[in-house]
């Protein structure tokens, strides 16, 4: 049995608010801790994770909490912070054995354990080196004037997310991202619905 404990910021049931799986009901497991500190000056947006909230749970406790929160949902999104700092194949096996589809949201700077079904890469400027060699989708959050930057691999799908200013969508960023998508028709626009619609 996996006795490792994980630092957890929050666990909640909602819908996926962005990317190619937007609208899918999912349980979100937000792990605490990150290897970056995103600020508007460098990234075009501020980190929206509250790292003051932190609980310590082992794998079976996490699985039980997720199961009780949404008994009929088998879509799990592991996010952060930066989840690759903690997540491992033992934890993934617990969820996979219980029938979960596991999506991971990462900045790409840590290795992925075996068992992830879907990888959403959200690369950050001036980050440690990206070690991923593939991802199911790449999400760039952009302020006006920013552009996607080169990755170590050619993405299958690129989603552009206009930056928010707190809970308010930046109109200039929206206009900019729409122009970029029209310039590059294989890219898609992905507004963060959970922020736009105030979905908890």
Secondary structure as UniProt FT lines:
FT   STRAND          5..15
FT   TURN            20..23
FT   STRAND          25..31
FT   HELIX           40..43
FT   TURN            51..52
FT   STRAND          55..58
FT   HELIX           59..69
FT   TURN            71..72
FT   STRAND          75..79
FT   HELIX           83..85
FT   HELIX           89..97
FT   TURN            98..99
FT   STRAND          101..106
FT   TURN            114..115
FT   STRAND          118..121
FT   TURN            125..126
FT   STRAND          137..142
FT   TURN            144..145
FT   STRAND          158..162
FT   STRAND          164..165
FT   TURN            166..167
FT   STRAND          168..169
FT   HELIX           171..183
FT   TURN            185..186
FT   STRAND          188..189
FT   HELIX           193..196
FT   TURN            197..198
//
